[in-house]
């Protein structure tokens, strides 16, 4: 199975906790982040259930950025796509609604 239809993006420019990206079913396709401050964390949720978590290295000495692409059809959330970004300067979540 391959992804069909439009892909949406959501930009994160400040730390947030359990904030909503999209209310409804979705597939998380990828996450981009840039960090130039202390070590941080990115967590993605299906409503209140954690489906992805990654610790981001300290970027205060050397700025770091990365793109994580999820294989296949991505990570499916059935209820509501939410996120927590702590100490991350910038991020983008790519997802498909439905």
N, C-alpha and C positions, 0 to 999 in steps of 0.2 A: 504494500500500500504506500502511496506517496501523497504528500500534501497537495491538495487542490484548493484553489481559491485565493482570495486576498490575505495578505499577512499584515498585521498591525504592529505598531511599536509604542512603547511607553517609556518616557524619559524620566530618570530620577536625578534630581540635582541637590538633594539634601537628605540627611538621615531621616528615616521614618520607621515606624513599627506597626506591623500588621495593617498596612494601608492597602486599599483596594486598587487594583489595576483594571479589572474587568469583572462585572457581576454576571456570571453565567458560565457555562462550560467553555473550555478553551484548551489549546495545546501550546505548551511553552516550547518554542523552537530554539531559542538561544539567548544568551546573556552577555552583554559587553559591559566592562567596568574600567574605570580609570581611578587610580588612587595616588594621591600625593601627600597623604597624612599617615597617621598611625595605622596599625593593623586593624582590619575590619571584617565584617561578616555580611554575606548575602544569604537570605533565606527566602524561599518561595513556598507558598501555601496553597492548598485546596481548602479554602475557607480557613479553618483553624488547624488543619492537618499539614504538617511539614512534608513537602515532597522533594525539596532540594535545599542543600546547605553547603556553603563553601566558605572557608576562611581566606581572606585576602591578605597577602603579605604587606608588611610595613612599607609604605611608599614615601616616608618622610625624608629619607636620604636620597633615594633614587625613585622617581616617579615610575609606576608600573601600570600597565593596562593589558587587557586580555579579552578574547572573545571565546565563549564556550558555546559550541553548537551541540545540541542534543541529537543523537542518532535516530534514524527511522522517522517516526511520526512525532517525536518529541515526548514531553511529559504531559499526560492528560490530567486536567482538573475538571471535576464534574459540577462543582458548586459555584465557586468564586475564586478568581486568581488574585492573590494578595502577596505582598512582599514586606520584608524588613531589610533595610540597608543600614548598617551602623558604620560610621566613620569612613564612608566611601564618598569621594568627591562627586562622581558622576557615574551614571549607568543607563543602559537601555535594555529593555526586555522585549524580545521579538516573540510574538504569539499569533495564533490563529483562533478566531472566535468560532464557537460551535462545537 
